[in-house]
């Protein structure tokens, strides 16, 4: 699974003019299931995200996790993270999981996040979304697990 994390002071997802997910300070988590991914990869990715120390401590060093600071998670599915741009100017998405598998793994990831973290909001799978965020830092970190 692939993820891009953005440390945010606020973020929200809008669908057809309505806010469907919103957090204050925390992490915007863009997530993509790839072909062959399973619940094991989702579990590893979530564990890494929850423990990743990207928030500042009293000394200004990135030494605290989203759990340590009580930040929110805004989890948004984004199959385009699997883009392959090596074959020309139009990206190929053949490495992205099939839609049914992608939805299953996204739903699993969100369910596990909600079971282990107090503030979890989401986008909507396979929907045209507008994502608004204020990137804090800016801090943007790509993650992937095998």
N, C-alpha and C positions, 0 to 999 in steps of 0.2 A: 504494500500500500504506500501511496505517496501522500504527503501533506505539505502545505505551506502554512506556517504560523506567522501571524502578525500580532505583535503586542500593541494593544489599542487602549486609548483612554475612553473610547466609546465606539460601538458598531451596531448596525442594524441591517436587516434584510427587508426589502419591500417587494411585494408581488401585487401587480394590478393596482398600484396606488396605496395599498394597505401594508403597514408594518406587521410582519409575521414573526419576527425574532429580533431581540434587542438586548444588548448588554452595556454596562458601563465599562470600567477598567477590566482588562482580562486579555484573552486571546481569541482572535478570529482564526478559526481552523478550517482551511480549505482542504478537502480530503477526496482522494480518488482511489477506488479499487481497481487493480489491474487483473488481467487474465491470470488465473491460477491462485489468486489470493484466497485466504480462508479466514475464519474467525481467529486463528492463532496470530496472523499478522495484524488484525484489528486490535487484539488485546495488547500485543507488543507496542504498537503505535500509540495507543491510548496511554499505556504506562509511561512511555517516554515523554509524551506531551505533558502529563500531569506532574512529572518530576523535573522537567527541564528548567534550569535556573536562568531565567531571562528577565527577572524583575530585580530592581535595585535594592540593596540593603542600606543601612545607615551610612555606610562609607561610599555609596554611589556605585558599588560593584554589582554586576549581575550575579546575584547569589541566592535569589529566592524564586521558588516555583509559583505557578498559578494557585496551587493549593496553599502555599505559605501565606500569600497575600489575600486570599479569599476572592480572587478574581473570577469573572465569568468566562464561559466558553460559548462562542457562537460558532456552531458547526455547519458548514455549507458544503454540499456535494459539488465537485467540479471535475468532471471527466477530462477536461482539457489539460489537466496536469500530466496526463499520459501522452501528450503530443510528441510525435516524432517528426522533427523538422530536417532530418538528414537527407531526404530524398527530393528536395526542391523547395518551392515557396509555399506550397499548401500543406499544412500539417496533416499527418495521418494519426488516427486515434485507434489503430488496431490493437494496441496493447491495453486499452481500457477494457475493464470487465464488460461482458454483455449486460444490457440494461437490467435484466432480472437479477443477475448476480450482484451487480453494482448496488441496486436498491436493497437487496438482502443484507449485504455487508455494511452499507451506510446505516440502515435501520439497526443492525446489531451494534455498530460502533456507538450510535447515539444512545441506545438503551444501556449499554455498559457505562457510558459517560454519565448518564443520569443516575445510575446505581452507585457511582463512586464519587461524584462531585455535586455540590449543592446548587450551582447556578449553571444550567445548560439551556441554551436556546438554539434554534435551528433555522435553516432555510427550508426549501421544499424541493425534494428530489425531482429531477427532470422538468424543472419549471424555469421560465425566463425570470431571473431575479435581478434586482438592483441592490448591490451591496454598498453601503455607505460606511466609511470608517475614518477614524482619526488615528493614524499610525503613530504610536508613542515611541519616539527615539530618533528616527525610525528604526524599528527592530523587525526584520523579516527573516525567517529561518526555514529553509527547506528540510524536510525529514522524509525518509523512506525506510521501510523495513522489509526484510526478506523472510 
